[in-house]
Amino acid sequence: MPASILEEVDILLEVAPKRKKATFLNCPSCGSVHVAQVLGDNGGISYVCTACGHSWS
């Protein structure tokens, strides 16, 4: 049995599956991370910044 909570955390980190880090998409106009993914007119994927209204694909 671990002698301290720090040892317990170390053990859990060793056996836990490695998770991928989240990737954020920033608006190329204002730099905001408040970006929505939308379906484009041609069936493709487009993005809209909910902070400034800029859209791109």
trRosetta pair geometry for C-beta under 8 A, 3 or more apart (Angstrom, degrees):
i j d omega theta_ij theta_ji phi_ij phi_ji
2 5 7.7 108 118 -89 130 17
2 7 3.8 180 -158 99 113 116
2 8 4.5 -172 62 -62 161 74
2 11 6.4 -128 -69 -8 132 136
3 7 5.8 72 45 8 69 151
4 7 4.9 104 58 4 76 98
4 8 7.2 -134 103 -3 46 88
5 8 5.3 -52 -151 36 39 117
5 9 6.4 42 151 -21 69 101
6 9 5.7 -49 -147 34 33 111
6 10 6.5 37 152 -20 63 104
7 10 5.6 -52 -150 35 34 115
7 11 6.5 35 152 -20 65 104
8 11 5.8 -54 -151 34 31 111
8 12 6.4 29 153 -17 65 107
9 12 5.7 -56 -147 38 33 110
9 13 6.3 32 156 -19 66 107
10 13 5.9 -57 -147 37 29 110
10 14 6.5 30 154 -22 63 106
11 14 5.8 -57 -152 32 31 112
11 15 6.6 4 161 0 66 110
12 15 6.4 -70 -144 47 29 94
12 16 5.7 37 160 -37 69 110
13 16 5.8 -44 -130 23 27 115
16 19 8.0 -35 143 -21 109 95
24 33 4.8 -21 179 -140 130 118
25 33 7.3 124 71 -144 45 66
25 35 4.8 -87 91 66 103 155
25 47 6.5 -108 133 -135 145 152
26 31 5.3 -13 178 -157 121 48
26 32 6.8 152 -155 74 72 27
26 33 5.7 -45 -98 -86 70 64
26 35 7.2 -170 -128 -32 12 133
27 30 5.0 11 93 49 131 77
27 31 6.0 -48 65 6 83 11
27 32 4.7 21 13 48 123 79
27 33 7.8 -129 -7 -66 81 20
27 34 7.6 -15 -29 60 119 64
27 35 5.9 177 -62 -80 79 106
27 49 3.7 37 -101 -93 135 136
27 51 6.7 -127 -9 48 154 112
27 52 6.4 139 156 33 162 116
27 54 5.6 112 -166 61 116 126
28 54 7.2 -131 59 135 73 147
28 56 6.5 20 25 -4 122 162
29 49 6.5 -125 46 7 112 156
29 52 5.7 -133 99 89 125 148
29 54 3.9 164 9 -61 146 165
30 49 6.4 139 36 167 111 159
30 51 5.9 -128 85 99 147 121
30 52 4.3 142 -17 -24 142 145
30 54 6.8 173 -3 2 95 132
32 35 7.1 151 104 -48 86 79
32 49 5.6 107 63 -159 118 114
32 50 7.8 -121 122 58 141 63
32 51 3.8 156 -70 21 176 151
32 52 6.6 164 7 -7 133 98
34 49 6.4 80 87 -166 78 69
34 50 4.5 -91 144 57 107 97
34 51 4.6 112 59 -38 125 99
35 47 5.3 -1 -178 -174 112 113
35 48 7.1 153 -157 77 63 37
35 49 5.5 -37 -100 -99 73 60
35 50 7.1 -169 -95 2 19 83
36 47 6.9 152 77 -157 45 60
36 48 5.0 -18 60 62 97 90
36 49 7.9 170 17 -96 75 12
36 50 5.6 77 -19 -46 108 107
37 45 6.1 -19 -168 -167 101 107
37 46 7.7 145 -161 81 53 40
37 47 5.9 -32 -103 -101 55 74
38 45 7.6 136 74 -161 39 58
38 46 5.1 -31 71 73 90 90
38 47 7.1 152 21 -101 81 21
38 48 5.7 27 -3 -3 128 111
38 55 8.0 -39 41 -138 130 116
39 43 7.1 -26 -174 -141 97 33
39 44 7.9 144 -164 81 55 31
39 45 7.0 -50 -110 -106 43 51
39 46 7.4 32 130 25 9 88
40 43 6.7 -27 74 50 84 18
40 44 4.2 -10 44 68 134 77
40 45 6.3 -39 -11 19 103 2
40 46 4.1 109 -76 -24 96 109
40 57 5.7 31 -80 -103 143 139
44 57 5.9 67 116 -167 125 135
45 57 6.7 148 94 -145 53 90
46 55 6.1 24 164 -179 118 104
46 56 6.9 177 -160 97 82 28
46 57 4.2 -54 -106 -85 76 96
47 55 6.7 170 89 -151 50 60
47 56 5.6 -15 60 65 96 74
47 57 6.9 160 13 -92 74 43
48 53 7.2 -24 -172 -155 95 37
48 54 7.4 168 -152 88 52 43
48 55 4.6 -18 -101 -100 77 91
49 52 5.0 6 107 46 130 82
49 53 6.4 -33 76 22 86 14
49 54 4.6 26 24 51 122 85
49 55 7.4 -141 12 -71 72 45
50 53 7.9 43 -135 -72 22 45
